[in-house]
Amino acid sequence: MKKILFSLILMLVTIQLSAQDNGVEMADKLRSDGKIYVVVVCIVIILLGLLAYLFSIDKRLKKIEKENLPKN
C-alpha cells in the first residue's frame, strides 16, 4: 500500500513539473548576448577554487593524523 501511494505522489509531482514553462528569460537574454559563457567561467573558477581548498585541507589533515598516531 505504501509503495502504491508513494508512486502516485511521485506521478503527481512529475505532472506538475511538466506543466511549468521551460523558457527562462534571463538565461535566453544572456545566451543571446554571449554573456552566458562569462557566467559559466565564473562558476567553474569558483568550483575549482573550492576543490583546491578541500584537497589542501585533506592533505593537512592527513599530515596531522600521521603525526599524532601512537607509535607501537
N, C-alpha and C positions, 0 to 999 in steps of 0.2 A: 504494500500500500504506500509506503514511504517513497519507494522508487517511482511509482506512477505519479504521485503528487509532485515530486522533485522534477520529473521530466516535463510535466505540464507547466510548472513555473518557468522552467528554462525555455520552453517553447514560447510562452507568452512574452518573456523578456526579449527574445530574438525577434519576435514580430514587432515589438515596439521599437527596437533599434533600427529595423529596416525601414520604418516609416519616417525616419529623420532625413532631412535634406543633407546631401553629401557635399554641397558646394560651400566652401569656406572662402568668404570674400577676401579676407586678409591674405591668405595663402595664394589665392589666384592673383591678387594685385602684386605681391612680392615676386611671384613666379614670372609674371608678365614684364616686370621691371628688371628682372635678372638679379634681384637682391636676395632671393631665397638662398643662393649659394653662400652669401655672406653669413646668413643665419646658420646654415649647416656647418660652415667652417668654424664659427664661434662655438657651436655645440660640441663639435669634435675636439676642439682645443681644450674646452673645459673638461670633457670626459677623459682625455689623455692626461691632463694635469691631475685629476682625481686618481686615476690608475697609478700614475707615477708616485703620488703621495702614499697610496696604500701599499705599494711594493716597498717603498723606503721604510715605512713603519714596520712592515713584516720583517725586513732584514734586521732592523734594530732590535725588534722583539726576539728574534731567533738568537741574536748575539747575547742579549741579556739572559735568556733562558740557558744558553750554553754556559755562561759564566757562573750562574747560580745553581747549577746542578750539583748535588752532593757527589763527591768522589768516593768510590768504594775501594 
